């Protein structure tokens, strides 16, 4: 058991995970402070009045429109890489994978009817996945979000490269 724990500790990069978590917190703040609670699934579904919309002034200004797109791809890349504990080749695969996922979801908002057609019916009974159709129907496609996704993926790769542990590189 101790050998398994040691192996897990050796592969996990805590610094990358913490940076990714910090990015998610910043992205969540956009929804808590700058957006109406009925526009954020996790805010209105929480059942708790956690929204600070109209309580605090707009914190992020115009950058808040695309900051969640940046934050999502950046954070999930860092968290995934930090948990897997890979090297530069793995970082590139993770960055490209999350880039494709995020771009697909953004483009799904542009091509709403096509996106909704491919959502399985069984998503309706699963928390969070049940909102997938609404995400596409009510979401707004934005070219600036695509730019934010590109920037987020590139900056994530740079961050991963600077926070790599050890000297072995692949």
KOLNU-277911 format. One record per residue (C-alpha): residue number from 0; x, y, z. Coordinates in nm, 2 decimals. Layout:
// KOLNU-277911
num: NUM&px: X&py: Y&pz: Z
...
This chain:
// KOLNU-277911
num: 0&px: 0.00&py: 0.00&pz: 0.00
num: 1&px: 0.28&py: 0.24&pz: 0.08
num: 2&px: 0.45&py: 0.17&pz: -0.25
num: 3&px: 0.12&py: 0.26&pz: -0.43
num: 4&px: 0.09&py: 0.59&pz: -0.23
num: 5&px: 0.45&py: 0.67&pz: -0.31
num: 6&px: 0.40&py: 0.61&pz: -0.68
num: 7&px: 0.08&py: 0.83&pz: -0.67
num: 8&px: 0.28&py: 1.11&pz: -0.49
num: 9&px: 0.56&py: 1.08&pz: -0.74
num: 10&px: 0.33&py: 1.12&pz: -1.04
num: 11&px: 0.09&py: 1.39&pz: -0.92
num: 12&px: 0.21&py: 1.75&pz: -0.97
num: 13&px: 0.04&py: 1.94&pz: -0.69
num: 14&px: 0.15&py: 2.28&pz: -0.82
num: 15&px: -0.02&py: 2.23&pz: -1.16
num: 16&px: -0.34&py: 2.11&pz: -0.99
num: 17&px: -0.34&py: 2.41&pz: -0.76
num: 18&px: -0.28&py: 2.66&pz: -1.04
num: 19&px: -0.57&py: 2.49&pz: -1.23
num: 20&px: -0.80&py: 2.51&pz: -0.93
num: 21&px: -0.72&py: 2.88&pz: -0.89
num: 22&px: -0.81&py: 2.93&pz: -1.26
num: 23&px: -1.14&py: 2.76&pz: -1.20
num: 24&px: -1.21&py: 2.98&pz: -0.90
num: 25&px: -1.15&py: 3.29&pz: -1.11
num: 26&px: -1.38&py: 3.15&pz: -1.38
num: 27&px: -1.65&py: 3.08&pz: -1.12
num: 28&px: -1.63&py: 3.43&pz: -0.98
num: 29&px: -1.74&py: 3.56&pz: -1.32
num: 30&px: -2.06&py: 3.36&pz: -1.28
num: 31&px: -2.11&py: 3.45&pz: -0.92
num: 32&px: -2.05&py: 3.83&pz: -0.95
num: 33&px: -2.09&py: 3.94&pz: -1.31
num: 34&px: -2.37&py: 3.73&pz: -1.45
num: 35&px: -2.73&py: 3.68&pz: -1.36
num: 36&px: -2.78&py: 3.36&pz: -1.15
num: 37&px: -3.03&py: 3.22&pz: -1.41
num: 38&px: -2.74&py: 3.21&pz: -1.66
num: 39&px: -2.52&py: 2.98&pz: -1.46
num: 40&px: -2.63&py: 2.62&pz: -1.41
num: 41&px: -2.43&py: 2.56&pz: -1.10
num: 42&px: -2.55&py: 2.88&pz: -0.94
num: 43&px: -2.92&py: 2.84&pz: -0.98
num: 44&px: -2.90&py: 2.46&pz: -0.93
num: 45&px: -2.72&py: 2.49&pz: -0.60
num: 46&px: -3.04&py: 2.58&pz: -0.42
num: 47&px: -2.85&py: 2.84&pz: -0.22
num: 48&px: -2.85&py: 3.21&pz: -0.30
num: 49&px: -2.48&py: 3.22&pz: -0.37
num: 50&px: -2.50&py: 3.48&pz: -0.64
num: 51&px: -2.34&py: 3.82&pz: -0.58
num: 52&px: -2.48&py: 3.96&pz: -0.90
num: 53&px: -2.62&py: 4.31&pz: -0.84
num: 54&px: -2.46&py: 4.30&pz: -0.49
num: 55&px: -2.10&py: 4.37&pz: -0.59
num: 56&px: -2.00&py: 4.58&pz: -0.89
num: 57&px: -1.90&py: 4.41&pz: -1.21
num: 58&px: -1.54&py: 4.28&pz: -1.13
num: 59&px: -1.42&py: 4.17&pz: -1.47
num: 60&px: -1.56&py: 4.42&pz: -1.71
num: 61&px: -1.55&py: 4.33&pz: -2.08
num: 62&px: -1.29&py: 4.06&pz: -2.03
num: 63&px: -1.55&py: 3.87&pz: -1.82
num: 64&px: -1.74&py: 3.78&pz: -2.13
num: 65&px: -1.47&py: 3.54&pz: -2.25
num: 66&px: -1.28&py: 3.47&pz: -1.92
num: 67&px: -1.48&py: 3.16&pz: -1.85
num: 68&px: -1.39&py: 3.01&pz: -2.19
num: 69&px: -1.02&py: 3.08&pz: -2.11
num: 70&px: -1.05&py: 2.96&pz: -1.75
num: 71&px: -1.21&py: 2.63&pz: -1.84
num: 72&px: -0.96&py: 2.52&pz: -2.10
num: 73&px: -0.66&py: 2.65&pz: -1.90
num: 74&px: -0.77&py: 2.50&pz: -1.57
num: 75&px: -0.88&py: 2.16&pz: -1.69
num: 76&px: -0.56&py: 2.12&pz: -1.89
num: 77&px: -0.35&py: 2.19&pz: -1.58
num: 78&px: -0.56&py: 1.97&pz: -1.35
num: 79&px: -0.56&py: 1.68&pz: -1.60
num: 80&px: -0.18&py: 1.71&pz: -1.65
num: 81&px: -0.12&py: 1.75&pz: -1.28
num: 82&px: -0.31&py: 1.43&pz: -1.20
num: 83&px: -0.16&py: 1.22&pz: -1.47
num: 84&px: 0.19&py: 1.34&pz: -1.41
num: 85&px: 0.31&py: 1.32&pz: -1.77
num: 86&px: 0.58&py: 1.51&pz: -1.96
num: 87&px: 0.59&py: 1.75&pz: -2.25
num: 88&px: 0.46&py: 1.50&pz: -2.51
num: 89&px: 0.17&py: 1.42&pz: -2.28
num: 90&px: 0.12&py: 1.79&pz: -2.22
num: 91&px: 0.07&py: 1.85&pz: -2.59
num: 92&px: -0.19&py: 1.57&pz: -2.61
num: 93&px: -0.38&py: 1.70&pz: -2.31
num: 94&px: -0.37&py: 2.06&pz: -2.44
num: 95&px: -0.50&py: 1.95&pz: -2.78
num: 96&px: -0.76&py: 1.73&pz: -2.64
num: 97&px: -0.91&py: 2.00&pz: -2.41
num: 98&px: -0.88&py: 2.25&pz: -2.69
num: 99&px: -1.09&py: 2.03&pz: -2.92
num: 100&px: -1.34&py: 1.97&pz: -2.65
num: 101&px: -1.39&py: 2.33&pz: -2.57
num: 102&px: -1.39&py: 2.44&pz: -2.93
num: 103&px: -1.65&py: 2.17&pz: -3.00
num: 104&px: -1.88&py: 2.30&pz: -2.73
num: 105&px: -1.84&py: 2.66&pz: -2.85
num: 106&px: -1.91&py: 2.56&pz: -3.21
num: 107&px: -2.21&py: 2.36&pz: -3.08
num: 108&px: -2.36&py: 2.69&pz: -2.97
num: 109&px: -2.33&py: 2.82&pz: -3.32
num: 110&px: -2.48&py: 2.51&pz: -3.48
num: 111&px: -2.74&py: 2.45&pz: -3.20
num: 112&px: -2.98&py: 2.21&pz: -3.38
num: 113&px: -2.70&py: 1.98&pz: -3.50
num: 114&px: -2.54&py: 1.98&pz: -3.15
num: 115&px: -2.87&py: 1.89&pz: -2.98
num: 116&px: -2.94&py: 1.61&pz: -3.22
num: 117&px: -2.63&py: 1.41&pz: -3.11
num: 118&px: -2.70&py: 1.44&pz: -2.73
num: 119&px: -2.81&py: 1.10&pz: -2.60
num: 120&px: -3.16&py: 1.08&pz: -2.44
num: 121&px: -3.02&py: 0.93&pz: -2.13
num: 122&px: -2.84&py: 1.26&pz: -2.04
num: 123&px: -3.18&py: 1.38&pz: -1.92
num: 124&px: -3.16&py: 1.18&pz: -1.60
num: 125&px: -2.81&py: 1.27&pz: -1.50
num: 126&px: -2.73&py: 1.58&pz: -1.29
num: 127&px: -2.53&py: 1.83&pz: -1.49
num: 128&px: -2.56&py: 1.64&pz: -1.81
num: 129&px: -2.93&py: 1.71&pz: -1.81
num: 130&px: -2.85&py: 2.07&pz: -1.89
num: 131&px: -2.65&py: 1.99&pz: -2.21
num: 132&px: -2.94&py: 2.07&pz: -2.45
num: 133&px: -3.01&py: 2.40&pz: -2.27
num: 134&px: -2.64&py: 2.48&pz: -2.29
num: 135&px: -2.65&py: 2.46&pz: -2.67
num: 136&px: -3.00&py: 2.61&pz: -2.72
num: 137&px: -2.95&py: 2.91&pz: -2.49
num: 138&px: -2.57&py: 2.95&pz: -2.52
num: 139&px: -2.42&py: 3.22&pz: -2.73
num: 140&px: -2.15&py: 3.15&pz: -2.98
num: 141&px: -1.87&py: 3.41&pz: -2.97
num: 142&px: -1.55&py: 3.43&pz: -3.18
num: 143&px: -1.38&py: 3.59&pz: -2.88
num: 144&px: -1.45&py: 3.28&pz: -2.68
num: 145&px: -1.27&py: 3.08&pz: -2.95
num: 146&px: -0.97&py: 3.32&pz: -2.92
num: 147&px: -0.99&py: 3.28&pz: -2.54
num: 148&px: -0.98&py: 2.90&pz: -2.58
num: 149&px: -0.67&py: 2.92&pz: -2.80
num: 150&px: -0.50&py: 3.16&pz: -2.56
num: 151&px: -0.59&py: 2.94&pz: -2.26
num: 152&px: -0.46&py: 2.62&pz: -2.43
num: 153&px: -0.13&py: 2.79&pz: -2.53
num: 154&px: -0.08&py: 2.95&pz: -2.18
num: 155&px: -0.16&py: 2.62&pz: -2.02
num: 156&px: 0.11&py: 2.45&pz: -2.22
num: 157&px: 0.36&py: 2.72&pz: -2.13
num: 158&px: 0.26&py: 2.69&pz: -1.76
num: 159&px: 0.29&py: 2.31&pz: -1.77
num: 160&px: 0.64&py: 2.34&pz: -1.93
num: 161&px: 0.75&py: 2.58&pz: -1.65
num: 162&px: 0.60&py: 2.37&pz: -1.37
num: 163&px: 0.73&py: 2.03&pz: -1.49
num: 164&px: 0.90&py: 1.82&pz: -1.21
num: 165&px: 1.23&py: 1.64&pz: -1.25
num: 166&px: 1.48&py: 1.66&pz: -1.52
num: 167&px: 1.36&py: 1.39&pz: -1.75
num: 168&px: 1.18&py: 1.54&pz: -2.06
num: 169&px: 1.01&py: 1.36&pz: -2.34
